[in-house]
Amino acid sequence: MSRLPVLKLEDMNDEQKAVREKIISGPRGRSAAIFNLLVNSASFCDTAQEVGAYLRYKSKVSDRVRELAICISSTFSKADFEWRAHMPLAVQAGVPESTLNSIGRGVRPDFSTDEDRLVYEYISAVLAKKGIPDAIFEEAREKFGDEQLMDLTGLAGYYTMLATVMLAHGLMPEPEEPRAPWRD
């Protein structure tokens, strides 16, 4: 149970309903629980969902890189909702399930591609908040270019922000849903 309400349509004021409608009519096609929580502050919710829509649907970062970055971010934040939503999308985008299971357990995987390794090293360094080693930064910059590297960094920040909101307000999946690897 969330500390702040996960609002239902009938409990929303006009401004909140307008933001919800914007989310539903956008590329997501639905309003997930996180947005029904965020809409307690309609302006914040609207701004956050716009950033998220850009990162997920308009960024030039490939689906595989994006979903891998989100899964790595969710393990750092222990964000069950994010893991459950994006782990299947990462598999669908070509990330091996064994790689994701290792990441979810906090174990460095044996990577099937150099790109996956680089995304892991870059996002892990960003989220460990110890600074990105120059060699990793330069390799990532060379591989992705400035625009995609900024978007990749933004993905880590955005999904960490969502996780922070969920954790602060106690938004957790239902107990009968599959557990994230770090919960086992």
Secondary structure, 3 states (H helix, E strand, C coil): CCCCCCCCHHHCCHHHHHHHHHHHHCCCCCCCHHHHHHCCCHHHHHHHHHHHHHHHHHCCCCHHHHHHHHHHHHHHHCCHHHHHHHHHHHHHCCCCHHHHHHHHCCCCCCCCCHHHHHHHHHHHHHHHCCCCCHHHHHHHHHHHHHHHHHHHHHHHHHHHHHHHHHHHCCCCCCCCCCCCHHHC
